[in-house]
Amino acid sequence: MPTTDPVLQAIDLHKSYGHRSVLSGVEFELRPGELLGIIGENGAGKSTLLQILAGVLRADRGEVVHRGSLGYCPQRIVVNDDLTVGQHLRYFQSAYRMPDLTRAWQLLDRLALTPYRTIRAGALSGGTRQKLNLVLALMHDPDVVLMDEPYQGFDWENYLAFWQLAGQLRDEGRSVLVISHIAHDTERFDRLYRLEAGKVTAVRSELEVVAS
């Protein structure tokens, strides 16, 4: 019988920069096979929260508990302009200690990146670089996926392709957390939270999103 225990928990997370408090007691959990959204205004602390969840940044107080492997797609694109798309995959294959690139090639096809395999990242458009950023976060087939504004720079077709991929990950039993300032397509999430004044609160209806 599948477990319903959370795959990730944020417990009383606090973070300040100098005298500015960004997170002040954030608590929530991500469940198995769930697509969870956290929305908030620019400057609300969304990227800070995701960096803490991914282990990139240390909280001043509180704890993050997770099980399974993590995939992290930051808002800042992590690609190297001098490397081709294919070279990025081989570099991350080594970092992830993957036996082959089968999953990575599948993701390239899914996101229409295959024609760019031999192109240097510096020659790619912003949206195409963001797609590569996403592939690098997903290519090791993580159990828990953390994404910060993952569709930034996408055109409408790629935006829809992203949501199809996110839904597929969820249907395959992966747990996906998407953080964004955009409150569109809220019905795509299984649950939705808002980050405001340093805390997260559950959004119970689309009317709450519209009214914000």
C-alpha positions as CSV (number, residue, x, y, z in Angstrom):
1,M,0.0,0.0,0.0
2,P,1.5,3.4,-1.0
3,T,2.6,5.6,1.8
4,T,0.9,8.9,2.4
5,D,3.7,10.3,4.6
6,P,4.9,13.7,3.3
7,V,8.0,13.6,1.0
8,L,9.0,17.1,2.1
9,Q,8.2,19.1,5.2
10,A,9.0,22.8,6.0
11,I,9.0,23.2,9.7
12,D,9.0,26.7,11.3
13,L,11.4,28.2,8.7
14,H,12.8,31.6,9.5
15,K,15.2,33.7,7.3
16,S,16.3,37.3,7.6
17,Y,18.7,39.5,5.7
18,G,20.0,42.0,8.2
19,H,17.0,43.6,9.8
20,R,14.7,42.5,7.0
21,S,12.7,39.4,7.9
22,V,11.8,37.3,4.7
23,L,10.5,34.1,6.2
24,S,8.9,34.0,9.6
25,G,7.6,30.6,10.5
26,V,6.9,29.0,7.2
27,E,5.3,25.5,7.5
28,F,3.8,23.2,4.9
29,E,4.2,19.7,3.5
30,L,4.4,18.2,0.1
31,R,2.7,14.8,-0.4
32,P,3.5,11.9,-2.6
33,G,2.3,12.3,-6.2
34,E,1.2,15.9,-5.6
35,L,1.5,19.0,-7.8
36,L,1.7,21.8,-5.2
37,G,1.9,25.6,-6.0
38,I,3.1,28.5,-3.9
39,I,2.4,31.9,-5.3
40,G,3.5,35.3,-4.0
41,E,4.4,38.8,-5.1
42,N,7.9,39.7,-6.3
43,G,10.1,40.1,-3.2
44,A,7.9,37.9,-1.0
45,G,10.7,35.5,-0.4
46,K,9.8,32.7,-2.8
47,S,13.3,32.1,-4.2
48,T,14.7,32.2,-0.7
49,L,12.2,29.6,0.4
50,L,13.0,27.3,-2.5
51,Q,16.7,27.6,-2.0
52,I,16.3,26.6,1.6
53,L,14.1,23.6,0.6
54,A,16.8,22.6,-1.9
55,G,19.6,22.8,0.6
56,V,21.3,25.7,-1.3
57,L,20.7,28.2,1.5
58,R,20.6,27.7,5.3
59,A,17.6,28.9,7.3
60,D,18.2,30.9,10.4
61,R,15.8,28.7,12.3
62,G,13.6,25.7,11.5
63,E,14.0,22.4,9.6
64,V,13.5,20.9,6.2
65,V,12.8,17.1,6.1
66,H,12.6,15.2,2.9
67,R,12.9,11.7,1.6
68,G,13.9,10.5,-1.9
69,S,16.0,12.3,-4.5
70,L,15.6,16.0,-5.2
71,G,15.5,17.9,-8.5
72,Y,16.0,21.7,-8.3
73,C,15.2,24.1,-11.1
74,P,16.3,27.6,-9.9
75,Q,15.0,30.8,-11.4
76,R,18.5,31.7,-12.3
77,I,19.6,29.7,-15.3
78,V,22.6,27.6,-14.5
79,V,23.9,26.8,-17.9
80,N,27.4,27.5,-19.2
81,D,27.4,29.6,-22.4
82,D,30.4,27.9,-23.8
83,L,29.0,24.3,-23.6
84,T,26.6,22.8,-26.0
85,V,23.3,21.3,-25.0
86,G,24.8,17.8,-25.3
87,Q,27.9,18.7,-23.3
88,H,25.7,19.9,-20.5
89,L,23.9,16.6,-20.4
90,R,27.2,14.7,-20.2
91,Y,28.5,17.0,-17.5
92,F,25.3,16.5,-15.4
93,Q,25.3,12.8,-16.1
94,S,28.7,12.6,-14.4
95,A,27.5,14.8,-11.5
96,Y,24.3,12.7,-11.0
97,R,26.3,9.4,-11.6
98,M,23.8,8.3,-14.2
99,P,24.5,5.1,-16.2
100,D,23.1,6.6,-19.4
101,L,21.3,9.5,-20.9
102,T,18.1,7.8,-21.9
103,R,15.9,10.0,-19.7
104,A,17.7,13.1,-20.8
105,W,17.1,12.4,-24.4
106,Q,13.4,11.8,-23.7
107,L,13.1,15.2,-22.0
108,L,14.9,16.9,-24.9
109,D,12.4,15.4,-27.3
110,R,9.5,16.3,-25.0
111,L,10.6,20.0,-24.9
112,A,11.6,20.2,-28.6
113,L,15.3,20.6,-27.7
114,T,16.7,17.7,-29.8
115,P,17.7,20.0,-32.8
116,Y,19.8,22.1,-30.4
117,R,22.0,19.2,-29.1
118,T,25.2,20.6,-30.8
119,I,24.4,24.3,-30.2
120,R,26.3,26.3,-27.5
121,A,24.0,27.5,-24.7
122,G,25.2,31.1,-25.3
123,A,23.6,31.0,-28.8
124,L,20.2,29.9,-27.5
125,S,17.2,32.2,-26.8
126,G,16.2,32.9,-23.3
127,G,13.2,30.5,-23.4
128,T,15.3,27.7,-24.9
129,R,18.0,28.2,-22.2
130,Q,15.2,27.9,-19.6
131,K,14.1,24.6,-21.2
132,L,17.6,23.3,-20.9
133,N,17.7,24.5,-17.3
134,L,14.5,22.4,-16.7
135,V,16.0,19.3,-18.4
136,L,19.1,19.5,-16.1
137,A,16.8,19.5,-13.1
138,L,14.8,16.5,-14.3
139,M,17.2,14.3,-16.1
140,H,18.1,12.1,-13.1
141,D,14.3,11.4,-12.6
142,P,14.1,12.8,-9.0
143,D,11.4,11.8,-6.6
144,V,10.8,15.4,-5.5
145,V,11.0,18.3,-8.0
146,L,11.4,21.9,-6.8
147,M,10.9,24.6,-9.5
148,D,11.2,28.4,-9.3
149,E,9.4,30.2,-12.1
150,P,10.1,27.3,-14.4
151,Y,8.3,28.6,-17.5
152,Q,9.9,32.1,-17.4
153,G,10.5,33.1,-21.0
154,F,8.3,30.4,-22.5
155,D,6.0,31.1,-25.4
156,W,2.4,29.8,-25.1
157,E,3.2,26.5,-26.8
158,N,6.1,25.8,-24.5
159,Y,4.1,27.0,-21.5
160,L,1.4,24.3,-22.3
161,A,4.1,21.7,-22.8
162,F,5.5,22.5,-19.4
163,W,2.2,21.9,-17.7
164,Q,1.7,18.6,-19.6
165,L,5.2,17.5,-18.4
166,A,4.4,18.6,-14.8
167,G,1.1,16.6,-14.9
168,Q,2.9,13.6,-16.2
169,L,5.5,13.8,-13.4
170,R,2.7,13.9,-10.9
171,D,0.9,11.0,-12.6
172,E,4.1,8.9,-12.4
173,G,4.1,9.4,-8.6
174,R,6.6,12.3,-8.5
175,S,6.0,15.2,-6.1
176,V,6.2,18.6,-7.7
177,L,6.4,22.0,-6.1
178,V,6.1,25.1,-8.4
179,I,6.8,28.5,-7.0
180,S,5.6,31.5,-9.1
181,H,4.3,35.1,-8.9
182,I,1.9,34.2,-11.7
183,A,-1.5,33.2,-10.4
184,H,-2.8,31.8,-13.7
185,D,-3.9,28.2,-14.2
186,T,-4.4,27.7,-10.5
187,E,-6.8,24.8,-11.2
188,R,-3.8,22.7,-12.4
189,F,-2.5,22.4,-8.8
190,D,-3.7,19.8,-6.4
191,R,-3.2,22.4,-3.6
192,L,-2.2,26.0,-3.6
193,Y,-0.4,28.2,-1.0
194,R,0.3,31.9,-0.8
195,L,3.6,33.3,0.6
196,E,2.9,36.6,2.2
197,A,4.3,38.5,5.1
198,G,6.8,35.7,5.7
199,K,4.3,32.9,6.1
200,V,2.4,30.5,3.8
201,T,-1.3,30.1,4.0
202,A,-3.6,27.8,2.1
203,V,-5.6,29.2,-0.9
204,R,-8.9,27.5,-0.7
205,S,-10.6,28.8,-3.8
206,E,-9.9,30.5,-7.1
207,L,-11.8,33.5,-5.8
208,E,-9.1,34.0,-3.1
209,V,-6.5,34.3,-5.9
210,V,-8.5,36.7,-7.9
211,A,-9.2,38.9,-4.9
212,S,-5.6,39.2,-4.0
